[in-house]
């Protein structure tokens, strides 16, 4: 038996995680590697600006972990990957996700998020993988002031990022409808915690404040978001891997909701150690809103609850851990200071993504 053949037989399952050097996926990769030593976890990432292999240092030398640098938008490479690595399960996280940038680079978002997903799901289907999990977003529902979204709610995306994710969902779902290929789609609330590139609102506000700079808020700041801690969403994906039914969509949501203004104020109080209203206001700047800014994305998550998952980490605990992590790890990315810079003044909004 050749060494390569022996290696293929050494693991019960071979899981491909795309975008595994990014925020959420890196947490998932670390958890899978640690919890399933009999599974080979293959991390495919092209190492874009928001990815960092430092997120994976804890497991980089583990026998059941493998990193491959590559692009989901290259069909020949992806086809070869499935042929050589004998993938059993796919968790597809890789995507362009920055909402603000999507207004200016809509074609790039469509290319990566739609075409890249089409390339990946096609290769997975041809390789007869046993489960394909597509990681989508609550933003496909569009904003709502009062409606709670369940998995059957219509998709009404309001920005190029959300539109690209909704379109990619359609490609993935079509493989279930046409071929009964075992796909599962997830839509999660805003996730926060360690490893997130500081272009998104929580790590950006934390990093700005830790550098004695002000939080910049789009528009009124009354937009609300549901925030879910990273370890909770990891448990959700592990649950979907084990219990998720083919052809189903699962909302991974939380009832914890906070306005962006309230978020800024809480972070200011925690980092600047002040409760004075005037001092808090000193650390906030309100800037022009982006072209669309959904009010809120409240989701019903009963289907996930029926699988045995519920969020566990309280906000106070999660945000404390997050603040501490960025104090020590802000420079995990190359040129990370760019994440804190505003767009050029010729453009109508700041580089702050509340998603």
C-alpha positions in Angstrom: 0.0 0.0 0.0 1.4 3.4 -0.9 2.0 6.1 1.7 -0.7 8.3 0.1 -3.3 5.5 0.1 -2.4 4.7 3.7 -3.0 8.3 4.6 -6.5 8.3 2.9 -7.4 5.3 5.0 -6.1 6.7 8.2 -9.2 9.0 8.8 -12.8 8.1 9.2 -13.9 11.3 7.4 -12.2 14.0 5.4 -13.8 17.5 5.8 -13.1 20.5 3.6 -13.6 23.9 5.2 -13.3 26.8 2.8 -12.2 30.2 4.1 -10.8 28.4 7.2 -8.3 31.2 8.0 -11.1 33.7 8.3 -13.2 34.6 11.3 -15.9 32.1 12.0 -14.4 29.3 9.9 -11.1 29.4 11.9 -13.0 28.8 15.1 -14.8 25.9 13.4 -11.6 24.4 12.1 -9.9 24.6 15.5 -12.9 22.9 17.2 -13.2 20.2 14.6 -9.4 19.4 14.8 -9.6 19.2 18.6 -12.8 17.3 18.9 -12.4 14.8 16.0 -8.9 13.4 15.9 -10.1 10.6 13.6 -11.2 13.2 11.0 -8.9 15.0 8.7 -9.8 18.7 8.5 -8.6 20.4 5.3 -8.5 24.1 5.4 -8.8 25.8 2.0 -8.1 29.5 2.0 -6.7 32.0 -0.5 -5.4 34.2 2.3 -7.2 37.4 1.4 -6.6 40.5 3.5 -9.0 39.5 6.2 -7.6 36.0 6.7 -4.8 35.1 9.1 -3.0 31.8 9.8 -2.3 33.1 13.2 -5.9 32.2 14.0 -4.9 28.5 13.6 -1.6 28.4 15.4 -3.0 26.2 18.2 -3.7 23.3 15.8 -1.2 24.0 12.9 1.0 21.0 13.9 -1.9 18.5 14.6 -1.8 15.3 12.6 -5.4 15.7 11.5 -5.1 19.2 10.1 -4.0 20.3 6.6 -3.8 23.7 5.1 -4.1 24.3 1.4 -3.8 27.8 -0.2 -6.2 28.1 -3.1 -9.1 29.9 -4.7 -12.7 28.5 -5.0 -13.1 30.4 -8.2 -10.6 28.2 -10.1 -12.6 25.2 -11.4 -9.6 23.0 -12.5 -7.9 23.5 -9.1 -11.1 22.7 -7.2 -11.9 19.6 -9.3 -8.4 18.3 -8.7 -8.7 19.1 -5.0 -11.8 16.8 -4.7 -10.1 14.1 -6.7 -6.9 14.0 -4.7 -8.2 14.7 -1.2 -11.3 12.4 -1.4 -13.5 14.9 0.5 -16.5 13.5 2.4 -18.0 16.7 3.8 -17.8 20.4 2.8 -18.4 23.4 5.0 -18.4 26.4 2.7 -17.5 29.6 4.5 -15.3 31.4 1.9 -16.9 34.7 0.8 -16.5 38.4 0.4 -18.5 39.8 3.3 -17.9 43.5 3.8 -21.2 45.2 3.1 -19.7 48.7 2.5 -17.2 47.4 0.0 -19.9 45.5 -1.8 -21.5 48.7 -3.0 -18.2 49.6 -4.7 -17.1 46.2 -5.8 -20.4 44.4 -6.6 -19.0 42.4 -9.5 -16.2 41.0 -7.4 -18.7 40.0 -4.7 -20.8 38.3 -7.3 -17.8 36.5 -8.8 -16.5 35.2 -5.5 -19.8 34.6 -3.7 -21.9 33.3 -6.6 -19.5 31.9 -9.2 -17.1 30.5 -6.5 -20.0 28.8 -4.8 -21.2 27.4 -8.1 -17.7 26.0 -8.8 -17.5 24.4 -5.4 -20.9 22.8 -5.2 -20.6 21.5 -8.8 -17.2 19.8 -7.9 -18.7 18.5 -4.6 -21.7 17.0 -6.5 -19.4 15.4 -9.1 -17.3 13.9 -6.3 -20.5 12.6 -4.5 -19.7 14.1 -1.1 -22.1 13.1 1.6 -23.0 16.6 2.9 -22.4 20.1 1.7 -23.1 22.9 4.2 -23.4 26.4 2.7 -22.9 29.2 5.2 -25.3 32.1 4.4 -26.4 35.1 6.4 -29.5 36.7 8.0 -29.0 39.6 5.6 -30.7 37.7 2.8 -34.0 38.4 4.5 -33.6 42.2 4.2 -34.4 44.5 7.1 -37.5 44.4 9.2 -38.9 46.7 11.9 -41.2 44.1 13.5 -41.4 40.8 11.4 -39.5 37.8 12.7 -38.0 35.8 9.9 -38.2 32.0 9.7 -36.6 29.8 7.1 -39.6 30.1 4.8 -39.6 33.9 4.8 -38.9 35.4 1.4 -35.4 36.7 0.6 -35.3 40.5 0.1 -31.6 41.4 0.1 -30.9 45.2 0.1 -27.2 45.3 -0.7 -24.8 43.6 -3.2 -23.3 41.4 -0.5 -26.6 40.0 0.7 -27.8 39.7 -2.9 -24.8 37.6 -3.8 -25.3 35.3 -0.8 -29.0 34.9 -1.7 -28.1 34.1 -5.3 -25.5 31.6 -4.1 -28.2 29.9 -1.9 -30.3 29.4 -5.1 -27.4 27.6 -6.8 -26.8 25.4 -3.8 -30.5 24.7 -3.3 -31.0 23.8 -7.0 -28.6 20.8 -6.5 -31.0 19.4 -3.9 -34.1 20.1 -6.0 -32.6 18.6 -9.2 -30.3 15.9 -7.9 -31.2 15.3 -4.3 -27.6 16.3 -3.6 -27.4 16.6 0.3 -27.0 20.3 0.8 -27.8 22.2 4.0 -28.0 26.0 4.2 -27.4 28.0 7.4 -28.3 31.7 8.1 -26.8 33.2 11.2 -27.1 36.4 13.2 -24.0 38.7 13.5 -21.2 36.7 15.1 -18.6 38.4 17.2 -15.5 37.3 19.1 -11.7 36.7 18.6 -10.3 36.3 15.1 -12.6 38.8 13.3 -10.8 41.3 11.0 -11.5 44.8 12.5 -13.6 46.1 9.6 -16.7 44.8 11.3 -18.4 46.9 13.9 -17.5 45.2 17.2 -13.7 44.7 16.6 -13.5 48.0 14.8 -15.0 50.0 17.7 -12.9 48.0 20.2 -9.7 48.7 18.2 -10.5 52.4 17.7 -11.1 52.9 21.4 -8.0 51.0 22.4 -6.0 53.4 20.2 -7.8 56.4 21.7 -9.8 57.1 18.6 -13.6 57.7 18.3 -16.3 55.3 17.2 -17.9 56.4 13.9 -21.6 55.5 13.6 -23.5 55.4 10.3 -26.6 57.6 10.3 -28.7 57.6 13.5 -27.1 54.5 15.0 -30.6 53.2 15.8 -30.1 50.1 13.6 -30.2 47.0 15.7 -28.3 43.8 15.4 -28.5 40.4 17.0 -25.0 39.4 18.3 -23.9 35.7 18.7 -20.6 34.7 20.3 -18.2 32.7 18.2 -18.2 29.6 20.3 -22.0 29.4 20.2 -22.0 29.5 16.4 -19.3 26.9 16.3 -21.5 24.6 18.3 -24.3 25.3 15.9 -22.2 24.2 12.9 -21.1 21.1 14.7 -24.8 20.4 15.4 -25.7 20.9 11.7 -22.9 18.6 10.6 -24.2 15.9 12.8 -28.0 16.4 12.8 -28.8 18.8 9.9 -31.2 17.2 7.4 -30.4 17.4 3.6 -32.3 20.0 1.7 -33.1 22.0 4.9 -32.3 25.6 5.8 -31.5 26.5 9.5 -31.5 29.9 11.1 -28.8 30.2 13.7 -30.1 33.1 15.7 -30.1 34.7 19.1 -32.7 36.9 20.9 -29.9 39.2 22.2 -30.3 42.5 20.2 -28.6 45.8 20.6 -28.6 49.1 18.7 -25.3 50.3 17.2 -25.4 53.4 19.4 -25.9 51.3 22.5 -23.1 49.0 21.4 -20.7 52.0 21.1 -21.7 53.3 24.5 -21.2 50.0 26.2 -17.8 49.5 24.7 -16.8 53.0 25.6 -17.8 52.4 29.2 -15.9 49.1 29.3 -12.7 50.3 27.6 -12.6 53.9 28.8 -13.9 53.1 32.3 -16.4 55.9 32.3 -20.1 56.2 32.9 -20.4 59.9 32.4 -22.8 60.7 29.5 -20.7 63.6 28.3 -17.5 61.6 28.4 -19.2 58.7 26.5 -20.4 61.2 23.8 -16.9 62.5 23.4 -15.9 59.1 21.9 -18.7 59.0 19.3 -18.8 60.5 15.8 -21.9 60.2 13.7 -21.2 60.1 9.9 -23.3 59.9 6.8 -25.2 56.6 6.4 -24.5 54.1 3.7 -26.9 53.7 0.7 -29.1 51.1 2.5 -28.9 50.2 6.2 -31.4 47.5 7.3 -33.1 48.2 10.6 -32.8 44.8 12.1 -32.8 41.0 11.3 -34.8 39.2 14.0 -34.9 35.5 13.3 -36.8 32.5 14.6 -34.4 29.6 15.3 -36.8 26.8 16.5 -35.5 24.4 13.8 -32.0 24.7 15.3 -33.4 24.4 18.8 -35.1 21.1 17.8 -31.7 19.8 16.9 -30.6 20.5 20.5 -28.7 23.7 20.0 -29.2 27.0 21.8 -26.8 29.9 22.4 -25.1 29.8 25.8 -22.5 32.6 26.2 -24.0 35.8 27.8 -23.1 39.1 26.2 -21.1 40.4 29.2 -18.9 37.3 29.2 -18.4 37.2 25.4 -17.7 40.9 25.0 -15.1 40.9 27.9 -13.3 38.0 26.2 -13.4 39.8 22.9 -12.0 43.0 24.3 -9.2 41.2 26.0 -8.3 39.3 22.8 -8.0 42.4 20.6 -5.8 44.1 23.2 -3.2 41.4 22.6 -3.8 40.3 19.0 -4.8 43.4 16.9 -1.7 42.9 14.7 -2.6 39.4 13.6 -3.2 40.6 10.1 -0.9 42.4 7.6 -1.7 46.1 7.1 -4.5 45.8 9.7 -4.3 49.6 10.4 -6.1 50.1 7.0 -9.2 48.6 8.6 -9.5 51.6 10.9 -9.1 54.2 8.1 -12.1 55.9 6.5 -12.9 55.7 2.9 -11.7 58.6 0.7 -13.9 61.7 1.3 -15.2 61.4 -2.3 -17.1 58.4 -1.1 -20.3 58.9 0.9 -19.7 56.7 4.0 -17.0 55.4 6.3 -15.4 52.0 6.2 -17.5 50.5 9.1 -19.5 47.4 8.5 -22.3 46.7 11.0 -23.7 43.9 8.7 
